[in-house]
Amino acid sequence: MRWLLSLSALLLVAPLAAPAADEPDRPAVQLPVVDLSGDSSRHVVIAGGTEEVYQGHPTTLLMPDGKTLFCVWCIDHGGAAGPMARSDDGGRSWTRLDAQLPPGFKAHQNCPSIYRLLDPQGVERLWVFSAALGKRGGPGMPSIMSEDRGKAWREMPPLNFPCVMTFSSIVRLNDGRYLGLYHRGPGGEDRAPLEVLQTITADGGFTWSEPEVVARVAGKNPCEPFAFRSPDGSELCCLMRENTHQGRSLVMFSRDEGQSWSTPVDTSWGLTGDRHMGVYAEDGRLVIAFRDQAIDSPTKGHFVAWVGRYEDIRQNQPGQYRIKLLHSHAARVGDCGYPGVEGLPDGTIVATTYVKYRPGPEKHSVVSTRFTLAETDAIAPAP
């Protein structure tokens, strides 16, 4: 399906000055912004906020059929889990599944994340991990699990990994195991200094290795890791939020399946943001969505996506352009993001986030937007 580009889908070029010598975090190259945020025909409200209810922090999962999507989120900012929805038509419509979930799931806290994992025999299971069971200080990383493609769910024992948030990324290794990445502060609390840890499961999610720290940066707070493979499969790349917000985001690489990682370094200006999540498009380009936190960005605090190639990240190049996906009307700058990003077989990209969708008393909603790179390329400047 294609959309006509509305008048709101305008090309904006940020009026950004070249950086001074003592301002290394400002962009040396202006990165164009394609603004799709005002085109409501692209939007699907999965869960609308009300004056009382704040819908927050979703993640999504696309099933192998290319059309079934799951979305999980929490109530309030970093609050209790409980909601889940399924789409059978590639995200155009959604059915709530809350009543099918274990009652104890509502006691899980903070940013639930959903994954599809295969065990060594190839058996598929869906897992939803959360940060904690009960309030602060409860057991870390409880989960629910389904063995029938999301029809029935049961509660699983916590992994007892203290964390700020549960896995923000799980990537399959070449030997069939899975590597999960998350972050924590001292004692598992949300305070500096933050560090990124990894753990590995060899049985499809039931048991995990003792976590080890893989990113710790003096004077910075790496968190919310997003790991993915290079196009040729030989390398893992991990983008990380940098929570002091004084500079750029961070990136590190592994060429030995996570046994070791390079020293984290700054990303390009255009990838600076919180909670990266992305997919490869049909032509091999990357589309990575996040909450924009780039210094002097015209879309700072809104839901954006970066478009570029893996080599751009590897070589610290700017990329091609950014897309303003959704506009945040929140009073607090940056209260959106935490996306799910899925690529459908027809080239459509479905990006889902929590956002204060409109001005007024209603709190945040879970909203998705749809686009293709063919559409954004048509209004972006030629490289």
VOBA-1610 file (N, C-alpha, C; in pm, whole numbers, padded with zeros to 5 digits, always signed):
BEGIN
Met+00084-00119+00000Met+00000+00000+00000Met+00088+00125+00000Arg+00051+00225-00080Arg+00126+00349-00088Arg+00038+00461-00035Trp+00100+00568+00013Trp+00028+00683+00062Trp+00064+00804-00025Leu-00034+00892-00049Leu-00004+01020-00109Leu+00065+01106-00006Leu+00166+01177-00044Leu+00237+01263+00049Leu+00156+01388+00074Ser+00122+01413+00197Ser+00043+01530+00232Ser+00133+01652+00236Leu+00070+01769+00247Leu+00146+01892+00256Leu+00233+01896+00379Ser+00197+01814+00480Ser+00277+01813+00602Ser+00408+01736+00583Ala+00416+01657+00475Ala+00539+01581+00452Ala+00638+01668+00378Leu+00690+01766+00447Leu+00779+01865+00388Leu+00922+01834+00420Leu+01010+01878+00336Leu+01153+01865+00361Leu+01200+01984+00442Leu+01256+01956+00558Leu+01312+02061+00642Leu+01462+02043+00647Val+01537+02147+00622Val+01681+02141+00638Val+01717+02226+00757Ala+01775+02164+00858Ala+01802+02233+00983Ala+01900+02347+00962Pro+01869+02467+01013Pro+01961+02579+01000Pro+02069+02573+01106Leu+02163+02482+01088Leu+02264+02458+01189Leu+02397+02516+01146Ala+02460+02590+01236Ala+02590+02649+01206Ala+02698+02543+01215Ala+02807+02565+01145Ala+02922+02476+01157Ala+02977+02484+01297Pro+03035+02375+01348Pro+03081+02373+01486Pro+03204+02459+01506Ala+03210+02521+01621Ala+03332+02589+01660Ala+03433+02485+01706Ala+03560+02524+01712Ala+03665+02429+01747Ala+03647+02372+01886Asp+03587+02450+01975Asp+03570+02405+02112Asp+03432+02344+02136Glu+03358+02314+02027Glu+03226+02256+02039Glu+03218+02130+01952Pro+03290+02024+01991Pro+03300+01906+01903Pro+03171+01828+01890Asp+03072+01851+01978Asp+02949+01773+01971Asp+02845+01836+01880Arg+02876+01949+01820Arg+02783+02010+01727Arg+02810+01957+01586Pro+02709+01950+01502Pro+02724+01883+01373Pro+02809+01962+01275Ala+02902+01894+01212Ala+02982+01957+01108Ala+02909+01953+00974Val+02816+01861+00959Val+02741+01846+00836Val+02592+01854+00868Gln+02522+01939+00797Gln+02378+01949+00816Gln+02311+01823+00762Leu+02231+01758+00844Leu+02161+01637+00802Leu+02016+01673+00777Pro+01967+01657+00654Pro+01829+01697+00625Pro+01728+01616+00706Val+01611+01674+00725Val+01502+01609+00797Val+01379+01604+00709Val+01329+01486+00682Val+01202+01469+00613Val+01094+01459+00720Asp+00999+01551+00717Asp+00898+01559+00823Asp+00769+01491+00780Leu+00741+01374+00838Leu+00616+01302+00815Leu+00522+01312+00933Ser+00561+01385+01036Ser+00491+01376+01165Ser+00349+01428+01160Gly+00320+01521+01069Gly+00186+01576+01064Gly+00088+01498+00980Asp+00133+01391+00916Asp+00046+01313+00827Asp-00026+01205+00907Ser-00141+01240+00962Ser-00214+01148+01052Ser-00267+01026+00979Ser-00272+01028+00846Ser-00319+00909+00774Ser-00223+00792+00790Arg-00102+00820+00833Arg-00004+00715+00856Arg-00015+00654+00995His-00087+00719+01086His-00083+00685+01227His-00190+00584+01266Val-00154+00496+01357Val-00250+00405+01421Val-00229+00417+01571Val-00336+00454+01643Val-00329+00463+01789Val-00360+00325+01845Ile-00260+00261+01900Ile-00278+00126+01955Ile-00346+00132+02091Ala-00308+00230+02172Ala-00369+00249+02305Ala-00368+00398+02335Gly-00486+00457+02340Gly-00497+00600+02361Gly-00484+00637+02508Gly-00407+00740+02535Gly-00398+00792+02670Gly-00524+00869+02707Thr-00550+00879+02834Thr-00663+00955+02886Thr-00610+01055+02988Glu-00700+01130+03050Glu-00657+01222+03155Glu-00600+01147+03274Glu-00638+01021+03291Glu-00591+00942+03404Glu-00483+00841+03367Val-00483+00790+03244Val-00397+00678+03207Val-00288+00722+03112Tyr-00165+00694+03149Tyr-00045+00720+03070Tyr+00002+00586+03013Gln+00003+00574+02880Gln+00048+00453+02812Gln+00194+00472+02773Gly+00283+00384+02822Gly+00424+00413+02803Gly+00510+00297+02757His+00619+00329+02689His+00735+00242+02666His+00702+00109+02597Pro+00655+00115+02472Pro+00624-00010+02401Pro+00746-00074+02336Thr+00737-00203+02314Thr+00822-00273+02218Thr+00732-00362+02133Thr+00782-00400+02015Thr+00701-00480+01923Thr+00779-00601+01876Leu+00706-00696+01820Leu+00764-00816+01762Leu+00688-00850+01635Leu+00759-00869+01524Leu+00701-00916+01398Leu+00726-01064+01385Met+00621-01140+01361Met+00633-01284+01347Met+00681-01320+01206Pro+00728-01444+01186Pro+00783-01483+01055Pro+00685-01474+00939Asp+00554-01472+00965Asp+00458-01462+00855Asp+00456-01323+00792Gly+00526-01227+00853Gly+00536-01094+00796Gly+00415-01006+00816Lys+00316-01051+00892Lys+00196-00969+00912Lys+00146-00967+01056Thr+00183-01068+01135Thr+00140-01073+01274Thr+00238-00996+01361Leu+00186-00899+01433Leu+00267-00816+01521Leu+00214-00825+01664Phe+00305-00825+01760Phe+00270-00811+01901Phe+00328-00680+01953Cys+00259-00619+02047Cys+00307-00498+02113Cys+00279-00510+02262Val+00381-00483+02344Val+00365-00479+02489Val+00412-00343+02539Trp+00354-00297+02648Trp+00394-00169+02705Trp+00356-00167+02853Cys+00382-00054+02919Cys+00350-00042+03061Cys+00260+00078+03084Ile+00198+00082+03200Ile+00112+00192+03240Ile+00194+00287+03327Asp+00191+00414+03292Asp+00270+00519+03355Asp+00415+00510+03310His+00491+00613+03341His+00630+00623+03297His+00713+00521+03377Gly+00756+00414+03308Gly+00830+00309+03376Gly+00747+00233+03477Gly+00617+00227+03458Gly+00528+00167+03556Gly+00501+00020+03531Ala+00382-00022+03572Ala+00347-00164+03573Ala+00316-00216+03433Ala+00360-00339+03407Ala+00323-00408+03284Ala+00176-00449+03293Gly+00130-00517+03190Gly-00009-00562+03188Gly-00071-00560+03051Pro-00055-00450+02975Pro-00116-00447+02842Pro-00037-00526+02738Met-00110-00582+02643Met-00053-00644+02523Met-00157-00636+02413Ala-00111-00619+02290Ala-00202-00618+02176Ala-00139-00697+02062Arg-00226-00749+01974Arg-00181-00824+01856Arg-00247-00765+01731Ser-00168-00756+01625Ser-00221-00717+01495Ser-00204-00833+01399Asp-00307-00862+01322Asp-00301-00968+01222Asp-00289-00913+01081Asp-00276-00781+01068Asp-00272-00720+00935Asp-00158-00620+00921Gly-00045-00654+00980Gly+00072-00569+00964Gly+00065-00436+01036Gly-00015-00430+01142Gly-00020-00311+01225Gly-00127-00211+01190Arg-00217-00245+01099Arg-00325-00151+01065Arg-00436-00151+01169Ser-00457-00265+01233Ser-00557-00275+01340Ser-00503-00366+01449Trp-00555-00348+01572Trp-00499-00418+01687Trp-00610-00471+01777Thr-00582-00586+01840Thr-00673-00647+01937Thr-00601-00658+02070Arg-00663-00611+02176Arg-00602-00620+02308Arg-00609-00764+02360Leu-00499-00808+02426Leu-00488-00943+02478Leu-00472-00947+02630Asp-00496-00835+02697Asp-00468-00825+02840Asp-00532-00938+02920Ala-00655-00974+02886Ala-00729-01073+02964Ala-00670-01213+02950Gln-00589-01237+02848Gln-00529-01369+02827Gln-00398-01386+02903Leu-00350-01282+02966Leu-00218-01286+03028Leu-00229-01326+03175Pro-00122-01383+03231Pro-00125-01424+03372Pro-00152-01304+03462Pro-00235-01321+03566Pro-00264-01208+03656Pro-00140-01145+03716Gly-00038-01227+03742Gly+00084-01175+03803Gly+00163-01083+03713Phe+00133-01082+03583Phe+00207-00997+03490Phe+00191-00849+03527Lys+00079-00814+03588Lys+00056-00675+03625Lys+00148-00629+03738Ala+00215-00723+03804Ala+00312-00687+03907Ala+00452-00668+03850His+00470-00700+03722His+00599-00677+03658His+00614-00528+03630Gln+00735-00477+03643Gln+00756-00333+03637Gln+00853-00294+03526Asn+00822-00181+03461Asn+00917-00102+03384Asn+00957-00163+03250Cys+00898-00111+03145Cys+00944-00132+03007Cys+00952-00278+02966Pro+00841-00352+02963Pro+00847-00490+02916Pro+00893-00496+02771Ser+00969-00601+02738Ser+01022-00618+02602Ser+00990-00758+02554Ile+00949-00771+02429Ile+00902-00899+02375Ile+01000-00951+02270Tyr+01026-01084+02274Tyr+01121-01147+02184Tyr+01069-01285+02142Arg+01113-01328+02025Arg+01087-01464+01975Arg+01220-01538+01976Leu+01227-01647+02055Leu+01351-01724+02069Leu+01326-01869+02031Leu+01425-01930+01968Leu+01421-02072+01933Leu+01516-02149+02022Asp+01474-02266+02068Asp+01565-02350+02147Asp+01649-02435+02052Pro+01744-02514+02102Pro+01831-02592+02014Pro+01758-02690+01923Gln+01637-02729+01961Gln+01558-02818+01877Gln+01472-02743+01775Gly+01482-02610+01775Gly+01405-02530+01682Gly+01265-02495+01730Val+01234-02525+01856Val+01101-02493+01911Val+01093-02343+01939Glu+00987-02282+01890Glu+00968-02138+01903Glu+00892-02104+02032Arg+00940-02003+02101Arg+00869-01948+02218Arg+00873-01797+02213Leu+00768-01734+02262Leu+00765-01589+02278Leu+00788-01557+02425Trp+00873-01460+02450Trp+00906-01419+02585Trp+00882-01269+02601Val+00827-01231+02716Val+00818-01090+02754Val+00892-01075+02886Phe+01007-01008+02881Phe+01086-00980+03000Phe+01055-00840+03051Ser+01055-00824+03184Ser+01038-00693+03246Ser+01156-00666+03339Ala+01160-00545+03397Ala+01277-00508+03477Ala+01274-00568+03617Ala+01158-00571+03679Ala+01152-00615+03819Ala+01016-00673+03850Leu+01012-00758+03950Leu+00887-00812+04002Leu+00851-00732+04126Gly+00744-00655+04119Gly+00708-00567+04229Gly+00788-00438+04221Lys+00776-00358+04324Lys+00840-00228+04327Lys+00991-00242+04340Arg+01059-00126+04345Arg+01204-00123+04352Arg+01257-00217+04459Gly+01355-00296+04425Gly+01412-00391+04519Gly+01360-00532+04501Gly+01256-00552+04417Gly+01206-00686+04393Gly+01298-00763+04300Pro+01275-00893+04283Pro+01360-00974+04195Pro+01367-00917+04054Gly+01486-00922+03994Gly+01507-00864+03863Gly+01471-00957+03750Met+01420-00900+03644Met+01388-00967+03518Met+01291-01085+03531Pro+01169-01059+03576Pro+01065-01161+03562Pro+01020-01169+03417Ser+00943-01271+03382Ser+00898-01285+03244Ser+00770-01365+03238Ile+00703-01354+03123Ile+00597-01446+03085Ile+00637-01508+02952Met+00582-01627+02923Met+00626-01702+02805Met+00508-01772+02741Ser+00511-01779+02607Ser+00409-01850+02530Ser+00474-01953+02441Glu+00414-02072+02434Glu+00463-02179+02347Glu+00369-02206+02231Asp+00266-02121+02213Asp+00169-02143+02105Asp+00143-02016+02026Arg+00252-01943+01997Arg+00245-01822+01915Arg+00158-01713+01975Gly+00161-01704+02107Gly+00097-01594+02175Gly-00047-01612+02214Lys-00099-01737+02205Lys-00238-01759+02245Lys-00251-01774+02396Ala-00163-01850+02456Ala-00165-01871+02602Ala-00028-01834+02658Trp-00029-01778+02779Trp+00094-01731+02842Trp+00101-01782+02985Arg+00223-01806+03033Arg+00241-01841+03173Arg+00359-01764+03231Glu+00350-01739+03360Glu+00453-01662+03427Glu+00574-01751+03455Met+00693-01694+03438Met+00817-01766+03456Met+00896-01708+03573Pro+00988-01785+03631Pro+01064-01733+03745Pro+01156-01618+03702Pro+01176-01520+03789Pro+01270-01412+03757Pro+01411-01464+03736Leu+01487-01396+03652Leu+01627-01430+03632Leu+01715-01381+03746Asn+01661-01289+03826Asn+01734-01231+03940Asn+01859-01155+03895Phe+01844-01082+03783Phe+01949-00992+03738Phe+01907-00849+03772Pro+01969-00785+03870Pro+01933-00645+03899Pro+01958-00558+03776Cys+01864-00470+03745Cys+01877-00389+03624Cys+01791-00264+03637Val+01818-00167+03551Val+01729-00052+03538Val+01611-00090+03450Met+01642-00147+03334Met+01541-00204+03245Met+01590-00339+03199Thr+01497-00421+03157Thr+01534-00554+03110Thr+01606-00545+02975Phe+01624-00659+02911Phe+01692-00661+02782Phe+01632-00557+02688Ser+01714-00465+02640Ser+01669-00376+02534Ser+01709-00429+02399Ser+01786-00538+02399Ser+01826-00601+02274Ser+01864-00746+02299Ile+01816-00835+02212Ile+01859-00974+02211Ile+01892-01009+02065Val+02012-01061+02042Val+02055-01093+01906Val+02098-01239+01902Arg+02062-01308+01792Arg+02099-01448+01778Arg+02243-01460+01732Leu+02317-01548+01797Leu+02456-01573+01760Leu+02462-01679+01650Asn+02576-01691+01586Asn+02589-01783+01473Asn+02576-01929+01514Asp+02600-01959+01641Asp+02586-02097+01686Asp+02446-02129+01738Gly+02352-02036+01724Gly+02214-02059+01765Gly+02181-02010+01904Arg+02280-01975+01983Arg+02253-01915+02113Arg+02208-01769+02095Tyr+02163-01708+02205Tyr+02120-01569+02200Tyr+02197-01488+02302Leu+02234-01367+02261Leu+02304-01273+02348Leu+02207-01161+02384Gly+02186-01140+02514Gly+02099-01035+02561Gly+02179-00924+02626Leu+02140-00799+02599Leu+02210-00682+02651Leu+02114-00595+02730Tyr+02162-00539+02841Tyr+02082-00449+02924Tyr+02176-00359+03000His+02120-00269+03083His+02208-00180+03159His+02161-00171+03304Arg+02251-00122+03388Arg+02220-00104+03529Arg+02313+00004+03586Gly+02273+00057+03700Gly+02359+00142+03781Gly+02403+00065+03905Pro+02471+00130+03996Pro+02513+00063+04120Pro+02394+00000+04192Gly+02410-00130+04226Gly+02301-00201+04292Gly+02181-00226+04203Gly+02197-00208+04073Gly+02086-00225+03981Gly+01996-00104+03972Glu+02032+00005+04040Glu+01946+00123+04044Glu+01974+00215+03926Asp+01878+00306+03903Asp+01887+00398+03791Asp+01964+00523+03835Arg+02094+00506+03853Arg+02180+00618+03890Arg+02321+00592+03836Ala+02393+00702+03820Ala+02528+00691+03764Ala+02624+00629+03865Pro+02730+00564+03814Pro+02760+00544+03672Pro+02687+00422+03616Leu+02631+00438+03497Leu+02562+00328+03431Leu+02662+00245+03351Glu+02629+00117+03334Glu+02712+00026+03256Glu+02624-00073+03182Val+02674-00123+03071Val+02601-00219+02988Val+02656-00359+03013Leu+02566-00454+03028Leu+02602-00593+03054Leu+02545-00683+02947Gln+02606-00802+02933Gln+02551-00902+02843Gln+02545-01037+02913Thr+02453-01119+02866Thr+02437-01256+02915Thr+02389-01340+02798Ile+02413-01471+02802Ile+02384-01558+02689Ile+02295-01674+02735Thr+02196-01707+02652Thr+02114-01825+02675Thr+02141-01928+02565Ala+02158-02055+02607Ala+02180-02165+02512Ala+02058-02255+02499Asp+01952-02225+02577Asp+01833-02312+02575Asp+01706-02236+02538Gly+01720-02129+02463Gly+01603-02059+02413Gly+01536-01969+02515Gly+01607-01925+02618Gly+01553-01826+02710Gly+01526-01871+02851Phe+01539-02000+02880Phe+01508-02049+03014Phe+01619-02015+03114Thr+01743-02036+03075Thr+01855-02006+03163Thr+01954-01916+03091Trp+02023-01832+03169Trp+02116-01735+03113Trp+02247-01738+03190Ser+02356-01709+03122Ser+02487-01708+03185Ser+02500-01591+03282Glu+02600-01599+03367Glu+02627-01489+03461Glu+02657-01363+03381Pro+02586-01254+03406Pro+02609-01132+03328Pro+02751-01077+03347Glu+02804-01018+03241Glu+02934-00953+03247Glu+02925-00813+03187Val+03000-00722+03242Val+03002-00584+03194Val+03078-00577+03062Val+03017-00514+02961Val+03082-00502+02831Val+03102-00356+02790Ala+03041-00262+02861Ala+03061-00120+02829Ala+03055-00039+02958Arg+03166+00024+02988Arg+03176+00118+03100Arg+03266+00231+03052Val+03217+00356+03057Val+03290+00469+02997Val+03304+00579+03101Ala+03426+00616+03132Ala+03451+00720+03232Ala+03385+00851+03191Gly+03308+00908+03284Gly+03244+01035+03260Gly+03118+01028+03178Lys+03080+00908+03135Lys+02959+00891+03054Lys+02875+00778+03111Asn+02750+00771+03066Asn+02657+00671+03117Asn+02594+00593+03002Pro+02663+00488+02953Pro+02605+00408+02844Pro+02486+00326+02894Cys+02382+00320+02813Cys+02263+00245+02853Cys+02179+00215+02729Glu+02072+00136+02749Glu+01976+00101+02645Glu+02043+00053+02516Pro+02122-00055+02524Pro+02195-00103+02406Pro+02104-00164+02300Phe+02138-00140+02175Phe+02071-00201+02060Phe+02176-00267+01973Ala+02174-00401+01967Ala+02274-00476+01891Ala+02212-00534+01765Phe+02290-00534+01657Phe+02244-00590+01530Phe+02366-00630+01449Arg+02346-00708+01343Arg+02456-00760+01263Arg+02488-00668+01146Ser+02613-00675+01104Ser+02654-00611+00980Ser+02587-00684+00864Pro+02577-00619+00749Pro+02510-00685+00635Pro+02569-00820+00598Asp+02701-00838+00612Asp+02761-00967+00578Asp+02758-01066+00693Gly+02705-01025+00808Gly+02690-01115+00922Gly+02815-01137+01004Ser+02926-01074+00967Ser+03053-01103+01034Ser+03075-01022+01161Glu+02995-00921+01184Glu+03022-00828+01293Glu+02892-00792+01364Leu+02903-00771+01495Leu+02793-00716+01573Leu+02822-00569+01601Cys+02721-00487+01587Cys+02729-00344+01620Cys+02631-00318+01733Cys+02673-00237+01830Cys+02586-00204+01944Cys+02583-00053+01962Leu+02467+00007+01938Leu+02444+00148+01966Leu+02393+00163+02108Met+02433+00270+02175Met+02394+00291+02314Met+02355+00437+02339Arg+02250+00456+02412Arg+02217+00588+02466Arg+02329+00633+02560Glu+02356+00764+02561Glu+02452+00818+02656Glu+02375+00914+02747Asn+02360+00875+02873Asn+02257+00937+02956Asn+02297+01067+03024Thr+02420+01114+03005Thr+02448+01249+03052Thr+02391+01353+02956His+02370+01313+02831His+02316+01400+02727His+02399+01526+02707Gln+02529+01512+02730Gln+02620+01624+02708Gln+02688+01616+02572Gly+02673+01506+02504Gly+02741+01488+02376Gly+02660+01398+02285Arg+02727+01298+02231Arg+02663+01208+02134Arg+02637+01071+02195Ser+02565+00989+02121Ser+02546+00851+02163Ser+02676+00773+02142Leu+02675+00646+02181Leu+02795+00563+02178Leu+02774+00441+02089Val+02885+00387+02040Val+02878+00266+01958Val+03001+00181+01985Met+02983+00049+01980Met+03094-00045+01990Met+03068-00162+01897Phe+03173-00241+01868Phe+03164-00348+01769Phe+03228-00475+01824Ser+03179-00589+01775Ser+03238-00718+01809Ser+03251-00802+01683Arg+03369-00861+01661Arg+03391-00949+01548Arg+03407-01094+01592Asp+03377-01121+01720Asp+03390-01258+01770Asp+03264-01301+01847Glu+03148-01259+01794Glu+03020-01301+01849Glu+03002-01260+01996Gly+03049-01140+02030Gly+03028-01088+02164Gly+03128-01135+02268Gln+03229-01213+02229Gln+03331-01252+02326Gln+03413-01132+02372Ser+03428-01035+02282Ser+03495-00911+02317Ser+03432-00799+02235Trp+03443-00677+02287Trp+03386-00560+02220Trp+03493-00451+02212Ser+03484-00371+02108Ser+03573-00257+02096Ser+03539-00153+02203Thr+03632-00063+02229Thr+03607+00045+02322Thr+03496+00135+02267Pro+03392+00165+02345Pro+03285+00251+02294Pro+03337+00389+02254Val+03287+00438+02141Val+03322+00571+02092Val+03193+00644+02054Asp+03205+00774+02031Asp+03089+00853+01993Asp+03038+00812+01855Thr+02906+00816+01839Thr+02845+00801+01708Thr+02855+00934+01632Ser+02807+00935+01510Ser+02788+01061+01440Ser+02676+01140+01509Trp+02671+01269+01482Trp+02570+01355+01543Trp+02428+01305+01516Gly+02403+01261+01391Gly+02267+01224+01352Gly+02211+01103+01422Leu+02295+01021+01485Leu+02250+00902+01558Leu+02237+00928+01708Thr+02249+01053+01749Thr+02244+01084+01891Thr+02100+01081+01940Gly+02072+00990+02031Gly+01936+00978+02082Gly+01925+00868+02185Asp+01803+00843+02228Asp+01775+00747+02334Asp+01695+00629+02279Arg+01736+00510+02321Arg+01664+00385+02292Arg+01655+00358+02143His+01770+00336+02081His+01773+00306+01939His+01707+00170+01911Met+01641+00162+01798Met+01587+00036+01749Met+01569+00050+01599Gly+01607-00054+01522Gly+01600-00037+01379Gly+01595-00167+01301Val+01584-00151+01168Val+01578-00265+01076Val+01653-00228+00949Tyr+01691-00330+00875Tyr+01743-00311+00740Tyr+01625-00301+00644Ala+01630-00203+00556Ala+01531-00191+00449Ala+01568-00286+00335Glu+01481-00294+00236Glu+01500-00388+00126Glu+01630-00363+00049Asp+01672-00237+00041Asp+01790-00204-00037Asp+01918-00209+00046Gly+01909-00255+00172Gly+02027-00270+00255Gly+02056-00153+00344Arg+01981-00042+00329Arg+02000+00069+00420Arg+01939+00039+00556Leu+01989+00107+00656Leu+01936+00095+00792Leu+01838+00208+00820Val+01731+00175+00890Val+01637+00274+00943Val+01634+00253+01093Ile+01688+00349+01168Ile+01703+00336+01313Ile+01625+00449+01379Ala+01527+00414+01461Ala+01441+00512+01527Ala+01484+00531+01672Phe+01456+00650+01726Phe+01494+00681+01863Phe+01435+00816+01902Arg+01447+00849+02028Arg+01415+00982+02077Arg+01534+01074+02048Asp+01510+01179+01973Asp+01620+01267+01931Asp+01676+01344+02051Gln+01808+01332+02071Gln+01877+01407+02176Gln+02000+01480+02123Ala+02008+01499+01992Ala+02126+01563+01934Ala+02128+01712+01967Ile+02244+01760+02006Ile+02259+01901+02041Ile+02226+01988+01919Asp+02143+02090+01942Asp+02101+02186+01841Asp+02014+02125+01731Ser+01959+02008+01753Ser+01872+01947+01652Ser+01737+02019+01647Pro+01683+02043+01527Pro+01551+02105+01516Pro+01438+02011+01559Thr+01468+01882+01574Thr+01366+01786+01616Thr+01397+01727+01753Lys+01479+01794+01831Lys+01519+01740+01961Lys+01396+01715+02049Gly+01393+01596+02110Gly+01283+01558+02196Gly+01168+01489+02126His+01174+01480+01993His+01068+01415+01917His+01113+01276+01870Phe+01019+01202+01810Phe+01045+01066+01763Phe+01095+01073+01620Val+01219+01030+01599Val+01282+01043+01468Val+01343+00911+01425Ala+01383+00904+01299Ala+01457+00789+01246Ala+01573+00839+01163Trp+01685+00769+01175Trp+01805+00795+01096Trp+01808+00697+00980Val+01841+00744+00861Val+01853+00660+00742Val+01997+00667+00692Gly+02059+00553+00678Gly+02195+00548+00629Gly+02239+00404+00610Arg+02366+00384+00585Arg+02420+00251+00564Arg+02507+00208+00681Tyr+02525+00078+00690Tyr+02609+00026+00799Tyr+02747+00089+00795Glu+02800+00109+00676Glu+02933+00168+00662Glu+02938+00308+00721Asp+02826+00380+00716Asp+02822+00513+00777Asp+02847+00505+00927Ile+02788+00405+00990Ile+02810+00388+01134Ile+02952+00343+01159Arg+02999+00249+01080Arg+03133+00194+01099Arg+03241+00300+01081Gln+03218+00392+00987Gln+03318+00492+00954Gln+03287+00629+01014Asn+03187+00633+01102Asn+03147+00757+01170Asn+03111+00868+01071Gln+03034+00830+00969Gln+02986+00925+00870Gln+02843+00969+00905Pro+02797+01083+00850Pro+02669+01139+00895Pro+02547+01054+00864Gly+02549+00977+00755Gly+02429+00911+00710Gly+02361+00994+00602Gln+02241+00954+00562Gln+02174+01017+00448Gln+02079+01128+00490Tyr+01983+01096+00577Tyr+01889+01197+00628Tyr+01818+01140+00749Arg+01743+01226+00816Arg+01659+01182+00928Arg+01513+01208+00894Ile+01426+01132+00959Ile+01282+01145+00940Ile+01220+01183+01074Lys+01142+01290+01076Lys+01062+01319+01195Lys+00935+01236+01184Leu+00924+01136+01270Leu+00815+01039+01261Leu+00689+01086+01333Leu+00705+01132+01457Leu+00591+01179+01537Leu+00635+01299+01620His+00543+01391+01640His+00569+01511+01719His+00522+01488+01862Ser+00608+01519+01957Ser+00573+01506+02098Ser+00519+01639+02150His+00400+01635+02210His+00339+01753+02271His+00362+01756+02422Ala+00454+01673+02471Ala+00479+01667+02614Ala+00548+01794+02663Ala+00514+01835+02784Ala+00579+01952+02844Ala+00725+01924+02872Arg+00755+01801+02911Arg+00893+01763+02937Arg+00958+01719+02808Val+01063+01787+02768Val+01130+01757+02641Val+01186+01614+02646Gly+01153+01538+02545Gly+01210+01405+02535Gly+01127+01294+02597Asp+01003+01319+02630Asp+00920+01216+02691Asp+00846+01139+02581Cys+00925+01067+02502Cys+00870+00980+02397Cys+00982+00885+02357Gly+00960+00807+02255Gly+01063+00715+02209Gly+01036+00574+02256Tyr+01143+00497+02287Tyr+01129+00356+02327Tyr+01050+00281+02222Pro+01107+00271+02102Pro+01026+00222+01990Pro+01036+00073+01964Gly+00938+00027+01890Gly+00949-00096+01814Gly+00956-00057+01668Val+01044-00120+01591Val+01058-00090+01448Val+01057-00222+01373Glu+00963-00237+01281Glu+00948-00362+01206Glu+00940-00332+01057Gly+01005-00418+00977Gly+01000-00407+00833Gly+00911-00514+00773Leu+00805-00474+00704Leu+00711-00568+00644Leu+00761-00613+00506Pro+00711-00726+00457Pro+00760-00780+00330Pro+00743-00685+00212Asp+00645-00594+00216Asp+00623-00504+00103Asp+00707-00378+00111Gly+00799-00372+00208Gly+00884-00255+00221Gly+00835-00151+00319Thr+00713-00168+00371Thr+00661-00076+00471Thr+00736-00092+00602Ile+00770+00018+00663Ile+00830+00018+00796Ile+00728+00068+00896Val+00706-00009+01002Val+00610+00026+01108Val+00690+00061+01232Ala+00686+00187+01271Ala+00759+00236+01388Ala+00659+00275+01496Thr+00677+00218+01614Thr+00581+00234+01724Thr+00650+00298+01843Thr+00582+00391+01909Thr+00639+00457+02025Thr+00529+00497+02122Tyr+00570+00553+02236Tyr+00476+00621+02324Tyr+00498+00770+02307Val+00392+00848+02306Val+00407+00990+02278Val+00282+01064+02325Lys+00299+01185+02370Lys+00182+01272+02395Lys+00138+01318+02257Tyr+00033+01254+02208Tyr-00002+01260+02067Tyr-00064+01394+02028Arg-00138+01454+02119Arg-00203+01582+02091Arg-00192+01674+02211Pro-00206+01806+02189Pro-00215+01896+02304Pro-00343+01865+02383Gly-00346+01909+02507Gly-00465+01887+02587Gly-00436+01803+02709Pro-00542+01765+02782Pro-00522+01696+02910Pro-00488+01548+02898Glu-00508+01487+02779Glu-00483+01345+02765Glu-00334+01315+02779Lys-00305+01208+02852Lys-00166+01167+02871Lys-00117+01089+02750His-00002+01028+02762His+00064+00963+02649His-00016+00846+02594Ser+00002+00824+02464Ser-00059+00712+02392Ser+00051+00627+02330Val+00017+00502+02298Val+00103+00417+02216Val+00055+00429+02072Val+00145+00476+01985Val+00109+00512+01848Val+00213+00455+01752Ser+00167+00405+01638Ser+00260+00364+01533Ser+00241+00452+01411Thr+00346+00461+01330Thr+00341+00532+01203Thr+00401+00443+01095Arg+00358+00462+00969Arg+00395+00373+00860Arg+00455+00456+00746Phe+00558+00403+00683Phe+00619+00473+00570Phe+00706+00376+00494Thr+00748+00417+00376Thr+00847+00343+00298Thr+00961+00438+00264Leu+01080+00382+00242Leu+01191+00467+00201Leu+01170+00523+00061Ala+01092+00456-00021Ala+01061+00513-00152Ala+00990+00646-00135Glu+00904+00657-00037Glu+00832+00783-00012Glu+00926+00891+00041Thr+01007+00855+00141Thr+01094+00957+00199Thr+01207+00996+00104Asp+01257+00900+00026Asp+01359+00933-00073Asp+01307+01035-00174Ala+01177+01026-00205Ala+01120+01113-00309Ala+01121+01259-00267Ile+01125+01286-00137Ile+01124+01425-00092Ile+01252+01465-00020Ala+01343+01370-00003Ala+01474+01404+00051Ala+01564+01454-00060Pro+01663+01537-00027Pro+01754+01586-00132Pro+01841+01473-00183Ala+01882+01483-00306Ala+01971+01383-00365Ala+02104+01385-00291Pro+02161+01266-00264Pro+02289+01262-00194Pro+02401+01322-00277
//
